[in-house]
Amino acid sequence: MVKSEYDYIDIIGGTSETYKTETERLLNQYAHKKEVELAIKLINSMQANKEHLLDLGCSIGSWLKDYQVMGFKNIIGVDISSERIEIASKRGYTETHVCNATKLPFPDDSLSCIISNDVV
């Protein structure tokens, strides 16, 4: 039987907020800060429409506040884990969906900006 991402759901979904030691925490914070700086540069260079953003593979919503600071108004979270989506929802996403990225519940061309951080 061929395995899918659902077979590995328990090990998928680490975030900058996931760490075991103080050293990992500090490294994760630094790496996240640098990722945010790069994302800001890319978004600004593309002159992205900031009305809607799809956070594809949002996990527990670690990037939500960063996207809000970047100026996105309606931030939609998608993840394959219902447990992670529940946490992300509580953080304040405009809407959330439990689904696979290959089967998104949106009409084609309905979203102007999709970001997928640390998913692949």
SULCORKA-V968806 format. One record per residue. N is the residue number from 1. PHI is phi in whole degrees, 0 to 359 (999 if undefined). PSI is psi in whole degrees, 0 to 359 (* if undefined). Layout:
# SULCORKA-V968806
n=N phi=PHI psi=PSI
n=N phi=PHI psi=PSI
This chain:
# SULCORKA-V968806
n=1 phi=999 psi=133
n=2 phi=281 psi=133
n=3 phi=272 psi=154
n=4 phi=237 psi=180
n=5 phi=300 psi=334
n=6 phi=290 psi=336
n=7 phi=288 psi=343
n=8 phi=244 psi=21
n=9 phi=303 psi=328
n=10 phi=288 psi=339
n=11 phi=251 psi=355
n=12 phi=270 psi=142
n=13 phi=115 psi=14
n=14 phi=296 psi=148
n=15 phi=227 psi=179
n=16 phi=296 psi=345
n=17 phi=268 psi=1
n=18 phi=259 psi=120
n=19 phi=201 psi=160
n=20 phi=247 psi=334
n=21 phi=231 psi=165
n=22 phi=298 psi=324
n=23 phi=297 psi=315
n=24 phi=299 psi=319
n=25 phi=300 psi=313
n=26 phi=295 psi=318
n=27 phi=295 psi=318
n=28 phi=296 psi=318
n=29 phi=298 psi=315
n=30 phi=296 psi=313
n=31 phi=298 psi=318
n=32 phi=296 psi=316
n=33 phi=302 psi=316
n=34 phi=292 psi=322
n=35 phi=296 psi=319
n=36 phi=296 psi=316
n=37 phi=302 psi=316
n=38 phi=294 psi=317
n=39 phi=300 psi=318
n=40 phi=300 psi=315
n=41 phi=298 psi=315
n=42 phi=295 psi=314
n=43 phi=297 psi=316
n=44 phi=295 psi=321
n=45 phi=292 psi=331
n=46 phi=273 psi=352
n=47 phi=51 psi=50
n=48 phi=298 psi=141
n=49 phi=291 psi=124
n=50 phi=260 psi=17
n=51 phi=289 psi=315
n=52 phi=226 psi=143
n=53 phi=224 psi=133
n=54 phi=259 psi=118
n=55 phi=267 psi=95
n=56 phi=276 psi=113
n=57 phi=84 psi=47
n=58 phi=290 psi=344
n=59 phi=55 psi=234
n=60 phi=269 psi=5
n=61 phi=92 psi=27
n=62 phi=301 psi=332
n=63 phi=267 psi=355
n=64 phi=306 psi=307
n=65 phi=299 psi=322
n=66 phi=298 psi=316
n=67 phi=296 psi=323
n=68 phi=295 psi=317
n=69 phi=297 psi=326
n=70 phi=290 psi=347
n=71 phi=105 psi=6
n=72 phi=288 psi=137
n=73 phi=267 psi=308
n=74 phi=247 psi=112
n=75 phi=246 psi=120
n=76 phi=255 psi=128
n=77 phi=256 psi=137
n=78 phi=229 psi=134
n=79 phi=207 psi=160
n=80 phi=275 psi=352
n=81 phi=254 psi=121
n=82 phi=293 psi=327
n=83 phi=295 psi=317
n=84 phi=290 psi=321
n=85 phi=298 psi=323
n=86 phi=300 psi=317
n=87 phi=293 psi=315
n=88 phi=299 psi=319
n=89 phi=301 psi=316
n=90 phi=295 psi=336
n=91 phi=285 psi=340
n=92 phi=119 psi=22
n=93 phi=299 psi=148
n=94 phi=299 psi=317
n=95 phi=205 psi=158
n=96 phi=223 psi=154
n=97 phi=218 psi=137
n=98 phi=265 psi=110
n=99 phi=193 psi=168
n=100 phi=274 psi=144
n=101 phi=298 psi=342
n=102 phi=277 psi=351
n=103 phi=225 psi=63
n=104 phi=285 psi=144
n=105 phi=271 psi=41
n=106 phi=232 psi=144
n=107 phi=296 psi=150
n=108 phi=305 psi=142
n=109 phi=61 psi=23
n=110 phi=268 psi=347
n=111 phi=240 psi=134
n=112 phi=269 psi=342
n=113 phi=217 psi=126
n=114 phi=233 psi=127
n=115 phi=237 psi=136
n=116 phi=229 psi=99
n=117 phi=265 psi=133
n=118 phi=56 psi=34
n=119 phi=265 psi=318
n=120 phi=270 psi=*
